[in-house]
Amino acid sequence: GVDKGFRGIGRLCGLAYCKTLVFSTSYKGETKGSKMVFDAKKMREMLSSPVKYTVDDIMGAIVSTETFPEEQEKHYFKVEMIDINHENTDLLDKQLVSDYLSFVAPVPYVNSFHHRDAIYEHAASLHFKIDEYNVEVNGNPLFKKYQNRLYDITNATNKVKKAYDEISSVAFKDFVDSNGQLLAWMWYGVSRFEKAIPKAANPMCGLRVRQGNIQIGDNTTVA
């Protein structure tokens, strides 16, 4: 009900996308750090082997640990995916990663989106706090890239965009149960709605479901 994610299980997903997965951590006040190294390549080989290994067999073969000196005031948890699999090189595309996280991660609305204050005000009127975090990709902060205008692509080759409509305001809908308790709330942009919004030119289009300000699925989840 309070914490994000589920038992930190997401950090182990990296095992599927690289050859080596490394966790490094240090607790504030400690004078040492701890490192856990997973041989993901060997894990996949053992899982696909005709030999039936137990979980203990696999963990014993692929996991190693070590400690190292660390400054007493430092505290962190770091995940490294080393040697990304060739079929997963999208993870190395900074723009793709940034675009994905800008919608999925609980980051703030971009300053240039004129209607963000109205959204925050509606949330406040419901006594609802929108959790937002500072997330960076290579030092560049991420924001939800909602736009004030709707665009169409006029030149497919050069991907030239031209505005054809604008978001004049945002409207709200609150969803309550039979006892009047708030279940969810939503906002949506109001425009002239001249046509179905072209997805290629408007990546923010579609209804998006969020829990704890983390997006579930994509813009087609409730289609």
Protein Blocks (a to p, Z undefined) as FASTA:
>chain_A
ZZgcjehlmmmmmmmmcmbdcdddddehiabdcdddddfklmmmmmmpmbdcdfklmmmm
mpccddddddfkbccdddddehiafklmmmmmmklmmmmmmmmpccdddfklmklmmmmm
mmmmnopacddddddeehiacdddddfbdcddfblklopacdfbdcfbdcddddddfkop
afbdcdddddeklaccdfklmmmgccdddehhiaehifklmZZ
